[in-house]
Amino acid sequence: MFWKKNGLIITENEDSYGATYFTSPVLEKNYFALNEIMDRIGKK
């Protein structure tokens, strides 16, 4: 999974059914930059 491999999401129970994923502190800190990039390449 791209997002997990690159440290953008985290989970404590990846192998269990119904695992819950959260944004990582890195993504939260840079969320504005990510949205700006996504807008420039035309993805939402």
N, C-alpha and C positions, 0 to 999 in steps of 0.2 A: 504494500500500500504506500503510494507516493507520499502522502501527508505524514504518515507515521515514520517512514524511513528518513524523512528530512526533518524530523523533530517539530512538526507543526501541530500535531495532536498527540495526546497521551492517554493511556488507559492502564488500569491496574489488573484487569482481568480479560485480556485479549482472547484467551483460549476458551472462555466460557460463553455459553449461549446468552445473547442479549447484552453483550459487553457494552459498557458506556464509554464514550470517548469525549474528551474535553480539549479545548484549545490549550496549547502549551503557553507558558509565560513568554516565550520568544515570539509566538504568533500574536499574542495579546499586545505586546510592546510594539510590534511592527504592523498592526492591523491596518492602519491608515495607508501605509506604503503598499501593502498587498492590494487593497482596494484600488489604489491609483494605478498600479500595474495592470490589474484585471480590466479596468476601464480602458486603458490604452490599447490592450490587445483585443478588446471587444468581448470579454467573457464576464458573465455574472454568476 
